[in-house]
Each structure stands twice: as C-alpha cells, then as structure tokens.
Amino acid sequence: MKKRLLSLLTAAALLCTLLSTTALARETDFFDAWPEDVDFSTLTWGPADAGELYGLLEELKTACAQPDNEARVLELMEQVETEWEDLQTRYAVCTVAYYRDVTAVAQDYVAWGQLMVEAQNAYILTQRELLQSQYGQALAQAVGMEAEELLAQLTPDDQRQQELMSRDQELINDYWTAVGAEYEVTWQDRSWTQAELDQDESLTPEEAGQVQRLLDQARNAAAVSILLEMVEVRNEYARSKGYDNYASYAYENVYYRDYSLEDAQQLYGQVKEEIAPLLNQIPLVVQNREELFDDQLSEYVADLTQEETLELVEPCVEEVSSEYAELFRYMRENNLADIGPLDTKMDVGFTTDLPAYRSAVMFNCPSGSYYDVESLLHEFGHYAEMCLSDAVGGGFECIDVAEIDSQGLELLSLNFADQMFPQAGDAYRVRVLYQLLTNVANGCLMDEFQAALYTGGDWTAEELNALMEELLEEYDIVGMFGDNSDYNWVLISHTFESPMYYISYATSALSALELFLDAQTDFDGAADTYLNLVAMGTGLGYREAVREAGLSDIFQTGAVSALAQRLQDYLNGQVYDLPQMADLEGHWSSDAALFCTAVGLFRGDGAGSFRPDGTMTRAQMVTILWRLMGQPEAEGAPVSFTDVADGAWYAQAVQWAAQTGIVKGTGSARFEPDGLVTWEQLAVVLDRLLGEDSVLGGELDSQGVLTRGEAAVLFQRLLTGDLAA
C-alpha cells in the first residue's frame, strides 16, 4: 500500500506555518507530504517478534472469506500495513544501532534480518491470496494499481528461497566481522598484527609497506572466501526465480532498472574513453595550484562536531528550497541525524526510512575532512525524497533515480561553496567534482566486476584479484582503493551487501552533472528540475524519469562525451581560472594546451594567445622542464653563459638544466636561448632527464622543429602516463 500521508489540507497548513519562519530561503512549492514528529533518541527495536503481524494476517484471511465484508477487509488491511511499517521501523532502528556498534548489536541484527525475510514472505503470500479473492480489486485500488499488475510484482519466496536469504544475511554479518578482525602475518621471522605495525618505528617505509601488503592480503583472503559463498547462494536464489544469474535478477527485480546489462556494458566503454582521462588529470592540476591544496579546506572541516557540520550545511539547503530548509530543521529537532564521531561506528554512510512515521534517519561515520560535508548533503538528498515525495510504483524503488536525488543536491550546493568555505570554495568544488567523476568510473568498474563475478562461473581469490587489477588499469584508476587496491577492493561493502548497486552511482552522477552544468547559467531552472525529480519519487525507471525531467539519456552515443567536455570547460574557466586564448578555439591541441597551462607548465603570451602553431625556443623548453620538476634550486658550481642575463625570466631554469647536465651550451659559452627546438633535441633532453632511452618512442621527424601545440600534447601525455597514445 502507499505510505500513509497527512491529509493535503493538514500538510499544507503545517507547511504554511513552518515556512513563514524561513528567512532568505528560495521559495518552492513541490511537495504536499510532511513527516510526523518522532524523537529518534527514544526509539528502540525490542525482540525480533512478528506475532502481532501474523495474527492480523490470519484475521484478514478469515475476513476475506466472508461475503459483504469489504469495509472490514480494508480496515484490517490498514492495520496490517500499520504493523508492517512498525516492524520495518524497528528493524531500521536496530540497523542504525548495529552500524554504531556491530559487536554489541550483531546478534539482534541477524535475528531481525531473518525475521524480516520471513515476515515479508508471509505478508506477500497473504496479499496474493487477497488479490485473488472477491475483494482483490478493492485492495488493488487502495494502492492505486490494477490487481493483475500488483500480483505480478508480488512473488513470495518458498522455503528454500527463504533459507537462502537467511544464509545471505548471516554471510553479510560474517563479512563485517572479517573486515574488522585483527589478522596476524609472518614477515622476516616475526609475527605482525595491524596494531603492532602501526606502533612500530623501526621499519623503513618500504619494509612497512611489505608487512601492510601481507596484512591486506590476509583480510582479502578472508573476505573473498565469504564472497564466493555469497555468489553461490545468490546465484542459486536467482536460478530458482527463473534467471540465469543473480546479476540479471538484481537488475530487474532488486533495482527495477529500465536499462539492461548490455546497455551498461556500452556505458563502460564510454566512461573509459571520456571520463577516465578527465579523472586522471584533475589531481595533476590540483597538486600544482596552491589555492586548491588540501590545507585550504582543513581549517574549515577538521574535527567538526555533528552540530557544527549541520550548521555549516544548513544555509546551502535553504538556497535550494524553502521546503528543504524546513525539513532540515525538522531533522535536527527530532535527532534524526547520527553523523557525529564514535569509535565503534563502522565506516559507512546511509539513510533509511522510518515508515511508521513517514520519516527517515541519517547515519554517517565522519572522516574529519571535507567529505563529511559532502556526505551530509548527499544523504540529505535521500532523506528529503523519503520524507517528501509521493512515490509511485507500489513502493518499488529505482536506485538510479534515488541517487540523482542525493548527488544532485551535492552538486547544486557547489554554487554556494564560497559561503561555506570563504577562502577555499574552489578547493571544495574541485574535490566534489572529482568525487563525482570517481563515482562514475567506480560505479562502472564495480558493476563490470560484479557482473563478471556472477556470470563468469567458478572463481578463485587469485583470479578475482587479478580481474580487479586489470579493470583498475582499464579505467586508469589504479589507486582507487588506496594502497594495495588489488586487495583492498573488499572494503567496498556494496559488493558484499548489495551487489549490482554501484552502477546507480554512475548513471545518477552523470545526470547530476548535467544539472550542475545547467545551474551555471540558470540555477533556479536547474534546481526546479531537480526538485521535480525528487517529487516524482523513485517508482519510475531511470530512463523514464530523466526523460520526463528533460535531461539527457546518457546511454545515447555522444552523451557522455558532451558532458565531459562541458565539465572540462567549466573547470578551465571557473575553477582553474585560465585566461581566454582565442587561438586555441577549435585547435587540435586545445585540450592539451589548456591542461599544460592549468598545471603551470605553459603560459600564454600575455596578449591573450597561446600560439599553438608557434615554435618553441631553447629557453622555453628548459623552463617547462624546470617547472615539470617542481622548480628545483640549481646545485653545484654555476655555469656562465654570455647570452643569459642574470635577471632573465629563464635564467634559473637554464642554470638548473646546465648544472644537472640535461642541456649543454652551443660553444663559445653561449646557450642560444632563442634557438628553436627540434624533436630530436627534445628527445635527447628527456632521455637525460628521465634516465630512459627513447622516451618519446615511434618514428620522429628528428630535424623537424617542434611547435608549442605539439609540445603541449607531448607533455600532457608524459604527465598522464599516456605517451603511447
């Protein structure tokens, strides 16, 4: 049944009263519903017992067998719905407690998980019986659907299927135990644990890295053994439902997607081609621009309390919507955000609904970084949809749409980053955008990995780790999971708890990116599009929802490329603050020239031109190489050139290059700074600098004079590790 709502008149009156206290918020009117007051700190879960529900279900079946009893049947159905919502709410309370302290609550959490599987099946079985009874059409109308349509969506589990799902819950708990366990490994005839390694000061960084890899490998082995059993359990369950594997089953029956695995596979290729290079470039730019360094943000976000984080974000929410502003205050007043630090918390963030109150609760384990702010905005997007939207589709949720609700709010809030971080707005923007692109690449990578996991037959731990390593290279994000990524991918809990979910981060992030880019020229229009999507709820399929909202279909050829180019233009102009250089417009080297300008290797001529077809002088070449190496101080005896004045703009670079031996004079104590550089000369210099032969590779026009555009492409490939391209 639909979630129970306040009457429209009551909700409207309440909203009018609350909104009258909101100052400076952007006035909006998209939502009719409002959650009930509930103090989360007073809620408990109690013993896992569904006896009240089972009794009502039996009474309902008895009532359905009697003629002329429609009113009583509908009354009992409402009572059943109320009891089911109460069970769901108590399970949600237990879930939050579990993630606050897994050890203390693990037994209750497993018991509640098993109970909910059993109770849901009993609930579904009863609903099916009722829909096929004389009161079936009346019950279907109560949820706004046809009886036949609802029957098709209600497929109860048999005894074996329930056993499989119960085992799956046990394995999920085993996984969390495994990743949190203390492992012991042997290195150089000594036993090591993580705690001992962290406290040891005798090892060199290289030695500590070797021990850490062994510890990560031990955790990986334990987690993968659990995962392989999960795959067997879930694939058996999917086959019992008539599917070849769990990946196909999950796409259709868990996430209700209106795109296929084949569509997703096409998206993988577009993301590798268009998003991975952009993702690879951003850190290179950031590390060369002081205004984008991490320490620009640290003074604002280090060691924030829960209340300080909420205070920081609340003004941004007000800029998006007056309705969101009031909901944010409601959340705070009712203790429905648990985002403060706690040593026993698991490192996750999520929002879960409290259907008994048409409300929700937010959870996060803070990291003490900017990500805590981003996570709060992300989760509040979910929170708002759960509390305010009137979902359609019989309660079946499209995760892709739900993730637009969250990531869209993250990105729209970037327009107000300077309010949150007055001296570091761009530092925050570039990190959130980088995280968004990470979501796109990681979402596709994990979906590709998990699809192979469930469709590829029997796997060993070694084969899975090798597959992950291969995919990390294909997406050009080798360090995605930190050190030892080929082992530490097991820390991504979605692979174990909710496989095939991650692609939703990619599809939704691309749509959220479009909203953000649109907001640069029309914020109100983009924000209204976003709020309209939230109001639609998550009962529509992803492609259907974005089509109705007027957004692009990212599965269409060229859609990802267009978004990537728009984002590149935004970064160049608004975050990197690059000058407009008219002679780069439409030039084949434009992207490389702007990248090299952003990282500080090249500069324009001061007159608004880059001169991509112009030649490169020896002075320019050594200056670029000097900047490439971090502008080091020259060491050793100075080298005197008669044609290099002490105050020349290239003098320091020439001294460094001469003293390190990567360039030599041309005789008669001259450097010839205005001499033109050939491909052969640059190849020799780079070989000396990098200590490698034939660093440029391929066939070179050795005597051909190098242009600035060609040099920009070369240095871009050198920095991004793509010289073979």
N, C-alpha and C positions, 0 to 999 in steps of 0.2 A: 504494500500500500504506500501511497505518498506519505511523506513526513507530515505529521500534524502541524498545522500552522495556526498562528493567531488569526483572528478574523481580519479582513482587509481594513475595516474601519478602525479596529483597535490598534493594528500595526501602524496605520497612517497617523493616528492621533499620537501614538507614542513617538514616532519619528519626528513629527512636528514639534513636540515638546522638547525632545533632545537636541534637534538641530538648531533650535533657537539659541542654544548656549554656545554654538560653534562660531568662533571668530576667524575670519580670513580664509576659511576652507573654501575650496572650489565647489560651488553648489551643484549637486547632482540629484537625479530622481530616477533611479534604475530599479530599485528593489522595494518589494511590498512586505517581505517577511522580516521577522526580527526574532532573535533567540530569547529564551526565557532566562531570568536571573538564576544563577546557580553558583554557589561558592565552592570551587573545586577542592579547596583545602578540607572541606567537611565530608567529601565523598569517600566511600570505602567499597571494596569489592565483595567481601564476605566469602563464604564457602561456595565452591562450584556446584550449584544445585539448580536444576531446571524443573523441579517438581511442579511449581505453580503453572509453568507453561504447558507441561504435559497434561495437567488436569484440565486446563482450559481447552486444549486441543480435543480431548475426548468429549468434553461437554459440547463443543462446537459440532463435532461429527454427529453426535446424538440429535442436536437441534436441526441439523440439515436433513435428517431422515424423516422429519415431521412435516406435514403439509401446512400451508398458510402460516409459515413461521419466519418470513423474511426479516421482519423487524428484529426478532431475537437473534437471528443468524448474524445480521450486520452488527448488532450490539456486541455479540461475543467476538466477532472478528476484530472489532475495535479494541476489545480487552486483550485479545491475543497479541495484536500489534503493539499495544502498550507494554505488555510483559516482555515481548521480544526486544523492544527498544530498551527496556530496563536491563535485560541481560547483556545486550551489546554495550550499554553504557558502563556496566560494572566490569565487563571484560576490558574496556578501554582504560578504566581507572587502574586495573591490575597491570595492563600493558605499560602504562607510564611508570608505575612503581617498579616494574621489572627492569626497565631501562635505567631507572635511577640506581638500582642495586640488584644486579642479576643474581648474585649469590643468595640474598635474603628472600627473594620472591620466586626463584626458579620453579619450585615445586608447585606453588599456586598457579603460576603462569602456564605450566604444562597442563595442569588439571583443567584450567579454564579453557585452554585451546582445544583440548579433546572434547570437553563438554559442548563447546560452541559448534564443533563439527557435527556432533550427534543431534543437538537441538535444532540446528539448521535443517538437517535432513528430515527430522520429524515434522518441522514446520512446513517444509516444501511438500512432503507427502500429503499432509492434511490439505494444503492449498490445492493440490492436484485433485484430490477427492472432491473438494467443494466445487471446484471449477467444472467438474463433470456432473455435478448434481443439479437439481432443479433450480438452485439459487446461483449457479455458476455465472450467468450473465450479470446479475446484480452485483456480485462480488467484483467481477472484472471492471464494471463501470465505476466502482468505487475507487479504483486506481487509475481510471482514465484509459483503459486498454480493452481490446477485444479478448474474449475468453480464449479463443484459439491461439492468439498471439502470446498471451501470458502463459498458456500451457506449454508452448514450445520453448519458453525460456526457463521453465521450472523443471529441472531434471534431477531428481533426488539420487543420492548415492546408495548403492546396495551395501551389504555387509562388508564385502571385500574392499570396496572403494573407501568405505569409512575407515577400515583398518589401515589402508594405505595412507590416508590423510593424517591419521593419528600418528603413524610412524614418521611421516614427514615432519610433524610438529616436534616430535622427540629429536629428530636429526637436527632441526634448526637450533634447538637448545644445546645439543651436543656441539654444534658449530661454535656458538658463542663461548662455550666452555673451552673449546680448543684454542680459539684465538686469544683468549685471556689467560691461558695456562702458562706456567713457568717451565721452560724447556732447558735441558742440560745437554751440552755437547762437549766433545773432547777435541782439544787443539793443542799440539805440542805437549802431549802427555799430561795435560791439565784439564780438569772439568770446568766448564764455564756455564753460568746462567746469565740472563739478561741483566739482572741486578748486579752481579759481580762485574760484568763488562762495563756497566755504566759507572761503577765506582772505581775501577782500575785506572791508574795513571801511568803505568809502566809501559804500556804498549804504544808503538808508533801508530799514526793514523792508518797506515797500510795494514798493520797487524790487527788492529781493532776491526778494520773492515772485513778481514778474513773470518774472524770469530763471528761478527754480526751476520755474515752470509750463511754460516753454518746454523746459527740460531733461526734465521729467517727460513732456511731450508727445512728445519725440523718442524716449525709451525706450519709451513706449506704442506708437508707430508701428512700431518695430522688432519688438516682441513680438507685436503683433496680426497683423502680416503672416505671422509664423510660425504663429500660432494658426489663421489662416484656411486655411493649407495643411494643418494638422493635421486640421481639420474635414473637409476633402475626403478625406484619407487614411482617416480613421476611419469616415466615412460609407460610403465605398466598401467597406471591410472589412466593416462591418455588413450592407450590402446583399448581399455575397457569402455571408453566413451566413443570409440569409433574413429580415432585419429591415428595416424602413423607414428607420431611422436609428440612429446609434450610441447615443443616449440610451436607447432601448428595449433595445438589445442589452446595454448595460452593466448596466442594472437587473437583467436576468435572468441573464446569463452571466458577468459580471465580479464582481458583488456578491451574486448569489444571493438577491435580496430576495423576500420573500413579501408585498410590497405593490407596488402599481403606480404609474405616473406620475400616474394620476388620483387615487389616494389621497394622493400627495404634494401635488398641487395643492389638495386640500381642507385639508391641513395648513398650506400657505402662508397661506391666509386666516385660520385660527385664530391663527397666530403674529402676523400683522399686527394682529389685533384685541386679543389678550390679552398677548402678550409685549413687543411694541414699546413700549407705553406704560410698562410697568414698567422696561424697559431705559432709557428716556429719563429716568425720574425719579431713578434711583439717583445719577448724578453730581451732580444738583442738591442732593441731600441731603448727599452726601459733602463737597462744597465749602463747606457751611455748618456742618460739625461738626468741630471741631479734632481730636477723638480719632480721626477717620477719615482725616486727611490723609496724603498720601504719606510725609511725613517721619517719621511714626510708625514706618514699616517700614524706612526707609532704613538705620538703624544696624544692623539685623539682616541685611540682604541685600546691601548694597553691597560689591562686589569680593570676593565669596566665592570661595575656591578650590574645585576639584572635591571634595576631601576634606571641606571644611567644609560644603558643600551636602549631601553624603551623611550626615555626622554629624548635621546638623540634622533630616533627614527620618527617619532610621532608627527613632527611638523611636515615631513615629506608625505606622509599618508594624507594629511589634511590638504596638501596641494593637489592630490589626485582626485579626492572625492570627499564631500562632507559626510556622506553615509559611511565611508570607510573610517573617517575620523571618529565618529561616534562609536562605531564598532570597536575600534582600537581602545577607546576609553572603557567600554563595557568589558573587554577582555582583561584589562588591568584591574578594574574594580572587583572582578569576580575571580581573581587569582587563576586565570586560565592560560597563563604563560609560565612555563617552567624552563627558563633559559639561563639560570644562574650557574656558577661553578659548583661542582660537587665531586669529590674524589672518586666516588663509587659509580658515577654515571658512565654508561657506555658512550662511545664516540659516534653518536648518530643524532640526526635531527628529523623530526616528523611532526605532523599534525593529524589527530584522529578525532572523529566526531563523537559527540555525546547525544545520541538520538533522542533520549528521554527528555532532553531539554532543548532540542533543536539547536544545539550549541556544539562547541568543539574545544579541544585543549591542544596547546602547542608545547613541544619539547625540543630542547637542544642542549648539547654539551659544548659550552663555549671554548674557543681556542685562544682567546686573548688577542685576536687580530681583527683586521677589517672584515674578515669573513663572518664574524658574529653579527655585524650589521647587515651584511648581505643575506645571511641565513634568516634573520628575523623578518626582513622584507619578503623573502621567498616563502617562508612558512605562513606569514600573514596573508599572502595571496591565496593559499589553500584555505586558511581559516575563514576568510571572507566568503569564499564560494560555499563552504559547508554551512555557514550561518545565514547567508542572504539569498542564495539562488534557489529558484524553484525548479529543481532538476526534473527532466522528462526521461522516459525510457524505463520506468518501473524500478528505478533505483540502480540500474546497471551503469557503471561509471567508465567513461573513456578517459584513461590516464593521460593521454596526449593532450587533451583539452584542459584537464586539471593542471597540467604543468605549464600551460600558457598562462593560466591564472596566477601562478607563482612567479615564473620567470618574467612575465610581462610587467608585474609590479616592481621587481628588481630593477628593470631597465628604465621604466618610466621615472623612477626615483632618481636616476642619474642626472636628470635635468636640475636637481636641487642638491647635487653633491657639494657645491660650494657653500651651501648653508650649513651642511653637516660638518664639513672639513674646510674651513675658510682659506687655509693656505695649501690645501692638498686635494682639491676637488678633482684635478686631472689624474693624480696618482690613484685615487679611488676609482674613477671612471675606467681607467685602462685595466685595472685589476678585475673589475666586474665583467668588462667586455672579454677579457682574456678567459675568465672563468666560464663565460657563456660559450665561447668557442671551444673550450675544453669539454663542456657538456655535449656539444655537437659531436666532436671527434670521439670522445669517450663513449657516448651513447651508441654510436655506430659500431665502434670497436667491440664493446661488450656484447652488443646484440649479435654481431658476426661470430664472436667467440662462443656465446651461449647457443646459438643456432647450430654451430658445428658440434658442440657438446652433446646436444640432444638428438641430432640426426646422423652423427658420424660413426655410430657403432660403439664398440668397446674402446675405452681409452685407458692409458696408463698415466700416472702422475708426470712422468718424464715427457710424454707426448703432449699433455696439456700445457706444461710449462714452455715447451718448445713452440707450440702454437701461439701462445700469448706473446712470446718474444718476437715471433715472425710478424704478428699483427701490429705490435708496437712499432716495429720498423716501417711497416707499410703506411701507418698513419703518421709517421715521423714524430712520435711522442714517446721515445724510448724510456724517458724518466717519468712517465705519467704517474706511477705509483711510488715515486721516490727511489731510494737506493734499492737495488735488487728487485726491480719491478717484475722480473720474470718469476719471482717467488711471492712478492707481496701483493699481487692481484687478489689473493684470497682475503684481504682485508676489505674488499668491496662486498659488503654484506648482501647487496641485491642479488648477486649471483647465487647465493645460498637461500635467501628468504623469498625473493620474488623474481625468479628468472624471466627473461624476455621483457622486463620492465624498462630497461635502460634506454631503449630506442626512443621512448617517450621524451627523454631529456633532449634528444637531438631534434626531433620534429618540432617540439614546442619551442625550443631555443631559437630555431630559425624563424618561426612565426613571431616570437617575442622580439627578435632582432629587427624584423620588418616594422613592428610597432614603434620601436625605439627610433629607427631612422626616420619614419614618418613624423614622429614627435619633434624632430629638429626644425621642421618648418610649420607644423600645426599641432601643438601639444594638445589642445583641447579636443581636436578631432581624433587624435590617436588614443587619448585617454578614454574618450567616449566609446571608441571601437573596442577597447579592452574591457570596459565595464559592461558593454553589451554582451561580450563573450561570456563574462562571469555570470551575468543574469540568465543566459541561455541554459546554464547548468552543464553537467558533464554527461548527459544522456544521449547527446548527438555524437556521431563518429567524427574523427578528427578532420577528414577532408570535407565533410558536410559542414562542420562548424566554421572552418576558416573560409569556406566559400560563402556562407551566409554573412559572415562578418566583412567580406570584401577583401580578404587577404590572399596572398599568392598560394598556389598549390606547389609546395616545394619538391614534389616528385616530378614536376614537369622539367624537361630538358632546359637548362639555362637559368632556372630559378635560383639555384644556389650560387652560381657564378655572379648573377646580378647583385645578390645580397652581399657577397664577399667584396665586390668592387665598391658598392656604396659604403660599406664599413671602412674599407681602406681609405676612401676619400674623406670620410668623417675623421678618422684618426689623423691623417695627414694635416687636415686643415684645423680641426678643433682641439685635438689633444697634443699633437706634436708641434702645432703652430708653425708649419712650414710655409715659406713665402710662396706666393703665386708666381710661377715661372711659365710664361706663355709659350716659350719654345719647346716645352715638354708635352704640350697638349697634342694627343694623337701620335706622339713619337713612340717608336717601338721600344725604346729603353726607358720610358717614363716611369714605370713602377720601380725598376732598379735604381734609377737616379734619385727618386724621392726617398726610397729606402736608405740609400747611402747618405743622403742629406740628413735624414732623421737620426741615423746613428752617429752623425758627426764626422764622417769621412770626407764628404764633399761639401762645398758651399757654392751658392750662386755667385755671379759676378758683381753683385751689389746693385745691379741695374734691372733686376727682375728677370734675368736669363740664366739658364744652366749651361747653354752652348753644348748640347749633346753631340753635335757633329764636329765640334772644335777639337783640335789636337791637344795632347797632354804634354806638358813640359817636364823636364827632369826635376825641377823644383816642386811642381805639383805632385809628382809621383812619390818623392821621398816624404813629403808632408803627409800624404794619405797613408803611407806605410807607417809613419811615426804615430799618427792618430790611431791606426789599426792596432798598434801595440800598446796603446794606453799613454802616449806622450811621455815616454821614459826620459829620465835625465841622461845626458851623454856622460860616458865614463872613459877614463884614460886621458892620455895627452891630447889636447885639442889639435885639430887639423886645420891648417890655414889655406884658404882659397882666395886668390886675389880678386875674384869676381863675386864673392859672397860677403856683403857688408854685415857688420855685427848686428845691426838693427833690422835686417831684412826679415820679412814675415816668415821666410822659410829657413832662417839661419839655424835655429835649434834643431830642426829636423835634419838638415844637412850634416851638422856636427854629429848627431846621433848615428846617422846612416854611415858616415865615413869611419867613425870610431869602431862601429860594430863590424865593418868590412862588407856590408851588403852592397855598397856602391863605391866607386873609385873616381878619382878625378880624370880629366882627359889630357893630362900633361901640362907642363908649364904652370903648375899649381893652380889650375883652373878647374872649376866644377861645371861650367856652362849650364847655369840654371834654366836658361831659356831654350836649351836644346830639346828637340822633340823625341819622344819615347816610341820605340818600335816594340812590336810583340816579342821579338827575340830578347830585347833588353829587359823587358818586364819579367819574362820567364826566368832569366838568369837571376835577377834580383830576388824573386820569390823563392827560387830554389835555395839561394843562400840564406834567406830569412827563415824559411820553414824547415830547412835541413832535409829537403826531399828533392829527388830528381824529377824533372818533367812534371811539375805540379800542375801545369795547365793542361797537359795531355793533348791528344788529337793532332791534326795537321794544322800548322800555323803558317801564315804568311810572314815569315820571320823578319823580313825587312819592311813589312807594312807598318805605317805609322798608326799608333793607337789613338782612337777617338775617346772623348770623355764618356760618351754613351756606352761604348764597348767596355771601357774600364769599369763603369758602374755595374754593368751586368756581371762582369768577372768578379768584382769584389762582393757583390751580393751573393753569388754562388759560393764564394770562398767562405763567407761568414755563416751561411746556412748549411754548409756541408754538402753542396749540390754541384760541385764542379763538373760532374759527368753529364749534367743536363744540357 
